[in-house]
């Protein structure tokens, strides 16, 4: 990777996408804004940003203070998050409640400005910490997310098999420090508007510099392997029955049916009281009865 190539890409993207810092949260630069920005960044992981913004707006209207989020019930918060189509609603609700308590009680309502302290907060990993340090505190940090991962590889700025940390290290070494935060954010905007999973190469202003441009690149996602039923030969009848499911990663989930009432060991059932494993058991039972 040449430093000039990465720096050129940075200049193009930064000039094209102004760095909007979610000013709808409240007055930018305040402690309340910083706390809400952190919570919004925890929410957005694995979900569409547009849905996260809608969720955050309604969330902070209903729970305006850290004290409110600290005391809200897990079920109410998880339901609120899930209603907006945010993934992993249960886990995020749990992390937000814990993080709100830590920030208010340990840091006196102020978001930590040190990476080590940030990464100890529930729901905060290296990516979220980098976003907060760059956006809230103006540090020269480069956050790697799914958009950065996808686009840097398409542009040939990093290797196809590079890890997130390797991507971060290569970009940090090749781009002017004061551009890093904005450059990272610009990948999100470019990924949402142009260079998505199905990229709009013919209208992309970076196509001339993009080695993967061939008129209209279409990347096909790998088809997910469906969950299989290993044991589902008994109907939902009074008594105690168990069924095991193995997903494509080899993880085993157990469905238990006690007195016709099913439950599952997976997080989907825990947080939503429904999952594909229990559905499969019910369908198998109906097929047997038919």
Secondary structure, DSSP 4 states (H G I P E B T S, - for coil): --HHHHHHHHHHHHHHS-----GGGSSTTSHHHHHHHHHHHHHHTTS-HHHHHHHHHHHHHHS-SHHHHHHS-HHHHHHHHHTTT-TTHHHHHHHHHHHHHHHHHHSTT----SHHHHTTSTT--HHHHHHHHHHTT--------HHHHHHHHHTTSS-TT--HHHHHHHHHHHS-GGGHHHHHHHHHHHHHHTSSSS--GGG-TTGGG-TT-SSS--PPPPPPPPPEESS--S-S-SSEEEEEEE-TT--EEEEEEETTEEEESSHHHHHHS--HHHHHHHHHHHHHH-
